[in-house]
Amino acid sequence: MDIRLPVADCREADAESHRLARRRTGHRATRLALRLALGGALASSWSTVTHAEWLFDVDAGARYDSNLTQAQQDADVRADAAATLFASGGYFFALSGADGLTLAVNAASETWHRFHGINQVLIGGSASYKHKFGVGYAMPWLSLALSGSHVDSRSAIRDSDLFRARAELGQRFIETFDASIGVVYDRRRADDDLPVVPGISGKVFDVRGHSAFVHGGYAVSEQLLLGANFAVRRGDVVSSTRQNLDIFLASSAIAADPAFGDDFFAYRLKGTTRTATLSSSWALSDRSSLNFGYTDDRTRAYDGLDYRGRVAELSFTYSY
């Protein structure tokens, strides 16, 4: 159902907010660099009393998303392909025979073929701790992880800070099969409030959610590893469509989203997303692999406002 919402002309405000966001990003990057330097100094001091080793990973690939807008109506669905790049470097500390700690910094980018407004660069860091409850491959293990990063996008409404906390419990049942279960809390804090409707927030990408997942992996051979993952997430979701009364009434935030067209708006809603992923990894050498993943997302929001997306990814990974 098409309607006319009381929206304001936000082009000038958006441009100025984006310039301010760029300056804040520079300050934020400086603070992040200082924190990373302090973390590096701490890591260096720890290496004198624990066994530590450098870790380095780079992943380059391509992704296709069948529903970038996360829209329900066919007329609003936009698909595209992107080139992706991810790099991570850090330290692994063997705290004991059963405990390990990994500290890392990372950077990533997405460059889309058609919709350049959602191109983005990410920089951040992570810390993860893993404990194994005994000796031998069949012993269960527990992993706790925290990560934080900043996203700088060509679309001002997407500039944000990301935070993620994860707990996972797993076990290798036989030499070729392992499984795990876990929970995740995610938080995304938007930089700018760019409202277009009086009295309604414009921080569309200021979202949070929690999820639970189950994962399984099977080694078909020494070279081929297959995986499957199923997750359910409850929390805020963002859908970009043309003006729509039903979505407008259910939204807690609305902003113009020119990345997909001058008549598109992004809406923040409450929703439940079910995600199923199949993956495969083919080892090319001891340090490199070719990876493929296929994901099916199904989200149900307010009063039957649901959408579906499919993502296919192919990448090359090198680890050192």
N, C-alpha and C positions, 0 to 999 in steps of 0.2 A: 504494500500500500504506500503510494507516494504522497507526501505532504510537504508543506512549507514550514520549516522551523524558524523561530525568531533568531537567526544567526547574524553575527556582525561581520563586517569586512575586516579580516584579520591579517591581510598580507603584510602591512607595514609593521604591525606589532610582532608578527611571526619573525620577520627579518631581524628586527632589533633584538628580540629575545634570543634568536639563534646566535647573533654576534656576542651577546652577553654570555651565552652558554659556552661559546668557544673560549672566551677569556677565563671563565671558571674552570673549564677543562684543563687549561694550562696550569692554573694554580693547583688543581687536584692532582695533575700528573707530577708536579714538583713534590707535593706531599707524599705521593706514592713512592717516588724515587728515594726520598729520604727514609721512608719506612723499609723499603727493600734493602737499602744500604745497611741500615741497622740490623735487619734480619740476616744479611750476608755476614756481617761482623760476628753476630752471635753464632751463626752456623760454623764459621771458621774456628771459633773458640771451642765449640763442641767437638769438632773433628779431632781435637787433640786427645779427647778422652773416650771417644767412641769410634767405631769403624764407619767411615763415610765414603760414598762414591758419587761422582757426578752422573747426572742423567740428562739426556738431551733427546728430544723427539721433534720431528717435523712431519706434518701431514698436509699434502696438497691434493686437491680433488675437485669434483664437480657435484652439484646438487640440483635436483629438479623438484619443485614444489607445485602440486596441482591446484592449491588453493591458498595463495599467499595472503589474500584478504580475509581469510577465515569467514567467508560469507555463505549465507544460506541460499539465496537466489542465484540462478545460473547467470543472470545478467550482471551480477556484481562479482562473480568469481574471476580472479586473475591468476594465471599460471606463469611461471618463469623458471629459468635456469641460472645458476650462479657458479662462479669459480670461487673456491674456498681455500684458505691457507691457515694453518695453525702451527705454532711453534712453542715449545716449552723447554725450560732448562731449570735444573735444580739439584738438590742434594738428597741422597737417601742415607739415613743414619740407622745402623744396626744397633739399637739400644741394648738388646740382649739376644739370646738365641731364639726368643719367641716374639720379640717386639721390634717394630720398625717404624720410623718416622720419615716422611718425605715432605720437603719444603720446595716449592717451585714458583717461578714466575712464568707468565705465558702471554702470548699475543695472538690475535686471530683477525681475519678479515673476510668479508663477503662482498663480491662484486657481481651484481645482477645484470643480465643481458638487456632486459627491457625497462625495468623499473629502477632507475638509478637512484631515486629518492630514498630507497631503503638500503643502499650500500652502507656498510658500517665497518668500523675498526674497534677492536676490543683489546684492552690491556688489563692484566690482573695478576693475582697470585693465589696460591692454595697451600693448605697444610693437611696431611692425612696421616693417621696413625693406624697401624694394623697389629693385632695380637693373635697369635696362634695358640690354641689350647692343648698343646702337647706336641710330640714328635711323630713325624710320619705324614704321608700325603692325605690320609683319611681323617686327620684331626680337624675339627671345625675352627673357624677363625672369625674375628670381629674387626670391622673397619669403621673408623669415624673420620669424616672429612669436612673441612670448611673451605669455602672459596669466596673471593670477592673480586669484582672487576668493574671497569667503567666502559660504557658503550658510547662511542661518538659516531652519530649517523648523519647523513645528509638531510634527513628529516628531523626537524627540531623536536617534535613531540616524542621521538624515540631516544633522544639523549638521556642516559640514565645510569645509575649505579646498580649493580647486581650483587646479590648475596645468596649463598646456597649452603645448607647444612644437610649432611647425609650420614645415615647409620646403616650398616649392612652386615648381615650374619650369613656365612656360607660354609660349604663343606665340599671336598672332593670325595665322592662316594666310591668311584673306581678310578683307575689311572686315566681313563678317557672321558669321564663325565663329572661335572661339578655343577652345583646349583646354589643360589643364594636368594634371600629375601631382604627387603629393606624399606626404609622410610626416608622421605626428603621434605625439607621445608625450603621454599624459594621466596625471595623478596626482590622486587624491582622498584627502585625509587626514582621517579622521573625528575629531571632537572627543572623543567619549566611548566608553568600553569598557563595554558593558552586557550581560555574558554571562548566559546562562540554562542553559548546560550546563557543569559543572565541567571545567576543563582546555581548553576551546575558547573562542577569542576572541569577544567580542561586538562588535568593530569591523567590522560587516558592510560598511559603505560606505567602508572603507579599501582603496581599489582602485587598480590601475594597469594600463596597457595600451599597446600600440603598434599603429598602423594604417598602411595605404597606400591611396591613393585616386587615381581618375582623374575628371576633370571636363570637360564640354564645354558650350559656350553658342552658341546660334544666334539672330541677330536677324532675325526674320521680317519686321519692318517697323521704322520709326522708333519705334513705340510698344510693340511686342510682342517680348519676349525669352524664349526657351525654354532650359531647362537640364537637364542630366542628370548624375548623380554616382553612382559605384559605389565602395564602400570595403570593405575587409576588416580587421577588428580582432581581435587576439589578446590575451587578458589576463583580468582578473577581471571577472565579471559577478555581478549580484545578482538572485535570484529569491525572491519571497514566495509561500508556499503554506501549507497546513495541514501538520501533521506528516507527514513522508514519509521512510521508511527509506533509500531509494536516494539521495535528495538529502542526507540527514543524513550518510551515510557518505562522500560526495564533498566535503563542505563544509569550508572552512578557517575559517569564522566563522559564528556563528548568534546571532540576537537576536530577541526578541519584536517583532512589527510590528503593533501595535494600530491603525494607520492603516487597515487593511483588515478588521479584525475581531479579537476577543479570542483567537481560535484560530489566527491567522496568525503565521508566523515567517519572517524574512528569512534567506536562506542566501547565502554568498559562494562562488562556484565559479570554476573556470577554464573558459573557453569561447572559441569563435571565432564572431564575428558578421559576417555579410555584409549590407550595407545598400545598397539601390538607391533613389535619389531622383529624381523628376521634378518640375520646377518651372517656373513661368511668372511673368512680371512685366509688367504693363500700365502704361505711363507715363501718368499723368493730367495731369502738367505737367512742367516742367523740374526740379521739386523733390519731386514726390510720385509714388507708384506703388501699385498694388493687386497683391498677390502671393499666389500659391497654390502649395502644395507637397504632394506625396504621397510617403511613405516606407514601404518594406517592409523590415523587419528579420527576419533568420533567424539564430538562435543555436543552436549545437550545443555542448553541454558534455559532462560525463563519461558515457561508456557509453550514448550515445543519449538523454541527458536534454536534449531540445531544445525550443525554443519559438519562436513567431512573433508579431510585432506589426506593426500598421499605424498610421501616424500621418498625419492630414490637417490642414493648417494654412492659414488665410486671414488676411492681415494688410494693414494700411495703413501705408505708410512715408512719412515726411516728412524730407527732408534740407536742411540749410542750410549 
